[in-house]
Amino acid sequence: MKLVVEAYDVLRDNFPKASAATDDRGSITLDWTRLEPDRTVRLFCPFSQEQPVDIFHHTKDEYAVEDIISSPTLVYWLQWFNEI
């Protein structure tokens, strides 16, 4: 979750609202979803620090998942999410 705090420090008022969910093991997922334009960013923070944090991003035409090791990656995708 340190990544989220660091991203917020960069984006401030441009940090988009997210939906949060947990699973039975203690992992946390944050979802940012827009209809216009159709975009989603999903951050998966596993319960164990030994597992990688993943970021999933997609539009109606393309998608990708990548391991995230630093906050600039999250900032990049949240800025992409905010683009109109």
DSSP file (Angstrom, degrees, kcal/mol; ACC not computed):
  #  RESIDUE AA STRUCTURE BP1 BP2  ACC     N-H-->O    O-->H-N    N-H-->O    O-->H-N    TCO  KAPPA ALPHA  PHI   PSI    X-CA   Y-CA   Z-CA
    1    1 A M     >        0   0    0      0, 0.0     4,-1.8     0, 0.0     3,-0.4   0.000 360.0 360.0 360.0 -13.3    0.0    0.0    0.0
    2    2 A K  H  >  +     0   0    0      1,-0.2     4,-2.5     2,-0.2     5,-0.2   0.864 360.0  60.4 -58.6 -34.8    3.0    2.2    0.2
    3    3 A L  H  > S+     0   0    0      1,-0.2     4,-2.4     2,-0.2    -1,-0.2   0.889 103.1  50.3 -59.0 -39.8    2.8    2.5   -3.6
    4    4 A V  H  > S+     0   0    0     -3,-0.4     4,-2.5     2,-0.2    -1,-0.2   0.919 110.4  48.3 -67.5 -44.1   -0.7    4.1   -3.3
    5    5 A V  H  X S+     0   0    0     -4,-1.8     4,-2.1     2,-0.2    -2,-0.2   0.915 113.1  48.4 -62.7 -43.1    0.4    6.6   -0.7
    6    6 A E  H  X S+     0   0    0     -4,-2.5     4,-1.1     2,-0.2    -2,-0.2   0.895 111.5  49.7 -64.9 -39.9    3.4    7.6   -2.9
    7    7 A A  H  X S+     0   0    0     -4,-2.4     4,-2.8     1,-0.2     3,-0.4   0.903 109.4  52.0 -65.2 -40.4    1.2    7.9   -5.9
    8    8 A Y  H  X S+     0   0    0     -4,-2.5     4,-3.0     1,-0.2    -2,-0.2   0.901 103.7  57.8 -61.7 -40.3   -1.2   10.1   -4.0
    9    9 A D  H  < S+     0   0    0     -4,-2.1    -1,-0.2     1,-0.2    -2,-0.2   0.821 113.8  39.6 -59.5 -31.0    1.7   12.3   -3.0
   10   10 A V  H  < S+     0   0    0     -4,-1.1    -2,-0.2    -3,-0.4    -1,-0.2   0.908 124.3  35.4 -82.4 -47.0    2.4   12.9   -6.7
   11   11 A L  H >< S+     0   0    0     -4,-2.8     3,-2.7     1,-0.2    -2,-0.2   0.775  76.5 163.6 -83.9 -28.1   -1.1   13.2   -8.0
   12   12 A R  G >< S+     0   0    0     -4,-3.0     3,-1.9     1,-0.3    -1,-0.2  -0.222  76.4  12.7  46.1-113.8   -2.9   14.9   -5.1
   13   13 A D  G 3  S+     0   0    0      1,-0.3    -1,-0.3    -2,-0.0    -2,-0.1   0.666 128.3  59.5 -66.5 -16.0   -6.2   16.3   -6.4
   14   14 A N  G <  S+     0   0    0     -3,-2.7    -1,-0.3    -6,-0.1    -2,-0.2   0.377  73.1 116.4 -92.7   4.2   -5.9   14.2   -9.6
   15   15 A F    <   -     0   0    0     -3,-1.9    -7,-0.0    -7,-0.1    64,-0.0  -0.637  66.6-132.5 -73.9 116.1   -5.8   11.0   -7.7
   16   16 A P        -     0   0    0      0, 0.0     2,-0.2     0, 0.0    -2,-0.1  -0.307  17.8-103.4 -73.7 153.7   -8.9    9.2   -8.9
   17   17 A K        -     0   0    0      1,-0.0     2,-0.3    -2,-0.0     0, 0.0  -0.482  42.5-163.7 -71.9 144.2  -11.4    7.5   -6.5
   18   18 A A        -     0   0    0     -2,-0.2     2,-0.4    14,-0.1    14,-0.2  -0.857  20.3-124.2-127.6 160.6  -11.2    3.7   -6.4
   19   19 A S  E     -A   31   0A   0     12,-2.7    12,-2.9    -2,-0.3     2,-0.4  -0.873  30.8-151.8 -99.4 141.0  -13.2    0.8   -5.2
   20   20 A A  E     +A   30   0A   0     -2,-0.4     2,-0.3    10,-0.2    10,-0.2  -0.885  17.9 171.6-118.1 146.7  -11.5   -1.5   -2.8
   21   21 A A  E     -A   29   0A   0      8,-2.1     8,-2.9    -2,-0.4     2,-0.3  -0.983  12.7-156.8-146.5 155.0  -11.9   -5.2   -2.1
   22   22 A T  E     -A   28   0A   0     -2,-0.3     2,-0.2     6,-0.2     6,-0.2  -0.869  10.0-140.4-125.6 162.9  -10.2   -7.9    0.0
   23   23 A D    >   -     0   0    0      4,-1.5     3,-1.3    -2,-0.3     6,-0.0  -0.648  37.8 -92.3-115.0 180.0  -10.0  -11.6   -0.2
   24   24 A D  T 3  S+     0   0    0      1,-0.3    -2,-0.0    -2,-0.2    -1,-0.0   0.590 123.4  53.4 -70.0  -9.2  -10.0  -14.3    2.5
   25   25 A R  T 3  S-     0   0    0      2,-0.1    -1,-0.3     0, 0.0    -3,-0.0   0.559 121.5-100.1-100.4 -11.0   -6.2  -14.3    2.7
   26   26 A G  S <  S+     0   0    0     -3,-1.3    -2,-0.1     1,-0.3     2,-0.1   0.489  71.3 144.8 105.1   4.9   -5.8  -10.5    3.2
   27   27 A S        -     0   0    0      1,-0.0    -4,-1.5    17,-0.0     2,-0.4  -0.427  37.9-143.2 -71.2 153.1   -4.9   -9.4   -0.3
   28   28 A I  E     -AB  22  45A   0     17,-2.7    17,-3.4    -6,-0.2     2,-0.4  -0.967  12.3-166.9-122.4 135.5   -6.2   -6.0   -1.4
   29   29 A T  E     -AB  21  44A   0     -8,-2.9    -8,-2.1    -2,-0.4     2,-0.5  -0.986   2.3-164.3-120.9 130.7   -7.5   -5.0   -4.8
   30   30 A L  E     -AB  20  43A   0     13,-2.5    13,-2.8    -2,-0.4     2,-0.4  -0.963   9.9-163.9-112.1 130.8   -8.1   -1.4   -5.8
   31   31 A D  E     -AB  19  42A   0    -12,-2.9   -12,-2.7    -2,-0.5     2,-0.5  -0.954  12.7-172.5-119.0 131.3  -10.2   -0.8   -9.0
   32   32 A W  E     + B   0  41A   0      9,-2.9     9,-2.4    -2,-0.4     2,-0.4  -0.992  19.1 177.3-116.8 122.0  -10.5    2.4  -11.0
   33   33 A T  E     + B   0  40A   0     -2,-0.5     2,-0.3     7,-0.2     7,-0.2  -0.987  10.8 179.0-133.4 135.9  -13.1    2.1  -13.7
   34   34 A R  E   > - B   0  39A   0      5,-2.6     5,-1.4    -2,-0.4    -2,-0.0  -0.966  19.2-160.9-130.5 148.8  -14.5    4.6  -16.3
   35   35 A L  T   5S+     0   0    0     -2,-0.3     3,-0.3     1,-0.3    -1,-0.1   0.795  77.6  68.5 -94.4 -36.1  -17.1    4.2  -18.9
   36   36 A E  T   5S+     0   0    0      1,-0.4    -1,-0.3     2,-0.1     2,-0.1  -0.952 118.7  14.2-129.1 111.8  -16.1    7.2  -21.1
   37   37 A P  T   5S-     0   0    0      0, 0.0     2,-0.8     0, 0.0    -1,-0.4   0.727 108.4-118.6 -68.8 158.2  -13.5    6.5  -22.3
   38   38 A D  T   5 +     0   0    0     -3,-0.3    22,-0.5    -2,-0.1     2,-0.3  -0.497  57.3 145.0 -68.4 104.6  -13.7    2.8  -21.4
   39   39 A R  E   < -BC  34  59A   0     -5,-1.4    -5,-2.6    -2,-0.8     2,-0.4  -0.998  27.1-173.5-145.4 146.5  -10.7    2.3  -19.1
   40   40 A T  E     -BC  33  58A   0     18,-2.0    18,-2.2    -2,-0.3     2,-0.4  -0.999   4.6-174.2-139.0 139.2   -9.8    0.2  -16.1
   41   41 A V  E     -BC  32  57A   0     -9,-2.4    -9,-2.9    -2,-0.4     2,-0.4  -0.999  10.7-174.0-126.7 131.0   -6.8    0.1  -13.8
   42   42 A R  E     -BC  31  56A   0     14,-3.0    14,-2.9    -2,-0.4     2,-0.6  -0.991   8.2-162.1-130.0 125.6   -6.7   -2.6  -11.2
   43   43 A L  E     -BC  30  55A   0    -13,-2.8   -13,-2.5    -2,-0.4     2,-0.6  -0.932   5.6-163.1-108.4 122.3   -4.0   -2.8   -8.5
   44   44 A F  E     -BC  29  54A   0     10,-3.0    10,-1.8    -2,-0.6   -15,-0.2  -0.926   5.0-172.9-109.5 116.6   -3.6   -6.1   -6.8
   45   45 A C  E     -B   28   0A   0    -17,-3.4   -17,-2.7    -2,-0.6     8,-0.1  -0.919  20.9-141.7-108.1 106.2   -1.6   -6.1   -3.5
   46   46 A P        -     0   0    0      0, 0.0     7,-0.0     0, 0.0     5,-0.0  -0.173  18.2-116.4 -69.0 161.4   -1.1   -9.7   -2.3
   47   47 A F  S    S+     0   0    0    -20,-0.1     2,-0.4     2,-0.0    -2,-0.0   0.752  99.6  63.0 -67.0 -24.5   -1.2  -10.7    1.3
   48   48 A S  S >  S-     0   0    0      1,-0.1     3,-1.5     4,-0.1   -22,-0.0  -0.874  72.4-145.9-108.7 133.6    2.4  -11.7    1.3
   49   49 A Q  T 3  S+     0   0    0     -2,-0.4    -1,-0.1     1,-0.3     4,-0.1   0.633  98.7  69.5 -68.7 -12.2    5.3   -9.3    0.6
   50   50 A E  T 3  S+     0   0    0      2,-0.1    -1,-0.3     0, 0.0    -3,-0.0   0.639  88.9  75.7 -79.7 -13.8    7.1  -12.1   -1.1
   51   51 A Q  S <  S-     0   0    0     -3,-1.5     2,-0.1     1,-0.1     0, 0.0  -0.715  91.2-105.7 -97.1 149.7    4.6  -12.0   -4.0
   52   52 A P        -     0   0    0      0, 0.0     2,-0.4     0, 0.0    17,-0.1  -0.403  24.2-121.2 -74.6 149.3    4.7   -9.3   -6.6
   53   53 A V  E     - D   0  68A   0     15,-0.6    15,-3.2    -8,-0.1     2,-0.3  -0.764  34.6-153.2 -82.4 131.9    2.2   -6.4   -6.7
   54   54 A D  E     -CD  44  67A   0    -10,-1.8   -10,-3.0    -2,-0.4     2,-0.4  -0.841  12.4-159.7-111.9 146.8    0.4   -6.5  -10.1
   55   55 A I  E     -CD  43  66A   0     11,-2.7    11,-2.2    -2,-0.3     2,-0.4  -0.996   7.5-167.1-124.1 130.8   -1.2   -3.7  -12.1
   56   56 A F  E     +CD  42  65A   0    -14,-2.9   -14,-3.0    -2,-0.4     2,-0.4  -0.941   9.2 177.1-115.7 133.6   -3.8   -4.6  -14.8
   57   57 A H  E     +CD  41  64A   0      7,-2.3     7,-1.9    -2,-0.4     2,-0.3  -1.000   6.0 163.2-139.0 140.7   -4.9   -1.9  -17.3
   58   58 A H  E     -CD  40  63A   0    -18,-2.2   -18,-2.0    -2,-0.4     5,-0.2  -1.000  22.8-168.1-156.0 156.8   -7.3   -2.2  -20.2
   59   59 A T  E     -C   39   0A   0      3,-2.9   -20,-0.2    -2,-0.3    -2,-0.0  -0.660  56.3 -86.0-122.3-176.4   -9.5   -0.5  -22.7
   60   60 A K  S    S+     0   0    0    -22,-0.5     3,-0.1    -2,-0.2   -21,-0.1   0.751 128.5  38.9 -66.2 -20.2  -12.0   -2.1  -24.9
   61   61 A D  S    S+     0   0    0      1,-0.2     2,-0.3     0, 0.0    -1,-0.2   0.676 121.6  17.8-104.5 -20.9   -9.3   -2.9  -27.5
   62   62 A E        +     0   0    0      2,-0.0    -3,-2.9    -3,-0.0     2,-0.3  -0.983  53.2 179.8-151.8 159.9   -6.2   -3.9  -25.4
   63   63 A Y  E     +D   58   0A   0     -2,-0.3     2,-0.3    -5,-0.2    -5,-0.2  -0.984   1.8 179.2-155.9 160.7   -5.1   -5.0  -22.0
   64   64 A A  E     -D   57   0A   0     -7,-1.9    -7,-2.3    -2,-0.3     2,-0.4  -0.982  15.7-148.2-160.6 157.3   -2.0   -5.9  -20.1
   65   65 A V  E     +D   56   0A   0     -2,-0.3     2,-0.3    -9,-0.2    -9,-0.2  -0.993  23.0 171.9-127.9 137.4   -0.8   -7.1  -16.7
   66   66 A E  E     -D   55   0A   0    -11,-2.2   -11,-2.7    -2,-0.4     2,-0.2  -0.994  36.2-108.4-143.8 152.3    2.6   -6.2  -15.3
   67   67 A D  E     -D   54   0A   0     -2,-0.3     2,-0.5   -13,-0.2   -13,-0.2  -0.576  34.2-146.9 -73.2 141.6    4.5   -6.5  -12.0
   68   68 A I  E     +D   53   0A   0    -15,-3.2   -15,-0.6    -2,-0.2     3,-0.1  -0.955  27.6 166.3-116.8 126.6    4.8   -3.1  -10.3
   69   69 A I        +     0   0    0     -2,-0.5     2,-0.3     1,-0.2    -1,-0.1   0.515  64.9  30.8-116.2  -8.9    7.9   -2.4   -8.2
   70   70 A S  S >> S-     0   0    0      1,-0.1     3,-1.1   -67,-0.0     4,-0.8  -0.989  77.0-112.9-149.8 158.1    7.7    1.4   -7.8
   71   71 A S  H 3> S+     0   0    0     -2,-0.3     4,-2.8     1,-0.2     5,-0.2   0.782 104.6  72.1 -64.8 -29.7    5.2    4.1   -7.5
   72   72 A P  H 3> S+     0   0    0      0, 0.0     4,-2.5     0, 0.0    -1,-0.2   0.845  96.1  54.4 -56.8 -30.4    6.0    5.8  -10.8
   73   73 A T  H <> S+     0   0    0     -3,-1.1     4,-2.0     2,-0.2    -2,-0.2   0.933 110.2  44.9 -66.8 -44.6    4.4    2.9  -12.7
   74   74 A L  H  X S+     0   0    0     -4,-0.8     4,-2.3     2,-0.2     5,-0.2   0.915 112.6  51.9 -63.9 -42.6    1.2    3.4  -10.7
   75   75 A V  H  X S+     0   0    0     -4,-2.8     4,-2.4     1,-0.2     5,-0.2   0.928 108.1  52.5 -58.5 -45.9    1.3    7.1  -11.3
   76   76 A Y  H  X S+     0   0    0     -4,-2.5     4,-2.2    -5,-0.2    -1,-0.2   0.933 112.4  43.7 -56.1 -49.1    1.8    6.6  -15.0
   77   77 A W  H  X S+     0   0    0     -4,-2.0     4,-2.2     1,-0.2    -1,-0.2   0.821 112.7  51.3 -72.3 -30.2   -1.3    4.3  -15.3
   78   78 A L  H  X S+     0   0    0     -4,-2.3     4,-1.8     2,-0.2    -1,-0.2   0.862 110.1  49.8 -73.0 -34.1   -3.5    6.5  -13.1
   79   79 A Q  H  X S+     0   0    0     -4,-2.4     4,-0.9    -5,-0.2    -2,-0.2   0.910 111.4  49.3 -65.5 -41.1   -2.5    9.5  -15.3
   80   80 A W  H >< S+     0   0    0     -4,-2.2     3,-0.8    -5,-0.2    -2,-0.2   0.917 109.2  52.8 -60.1 -43.7   -3.4    7.4  -18.3
   81   81 A F  H 3< S+     0   0    0     -4,-2.2    -1,-0.2     1,-0.2    -2,-0.2   0.870 107.5  51.9 -59.4 -38.5   -6.7    6.6  -16.6
   82   82 A N  H 3< S+     0   0    0     -4,-1.8    -1,-0.2    -5,-0.1    -2,-0.2   0.665  85.2 108.6 -75.1 -17.4   -7.4   10.3  -16.0
   83   83 A E    <<        0   0    0     -4,-0.9    -3,-0.0    -3,-0.8    -4,-0.0  -0.306 360.0 360.0 -63.4 142.9   -6.9   11.2  -19.7
   84   84 A I              0   0    0      0, 0.0    -1,-0.1     0, 0.0    -4,-0.0   0.411 360.0 360.0-100.5 360.0  -10.0   12.1  -21.6
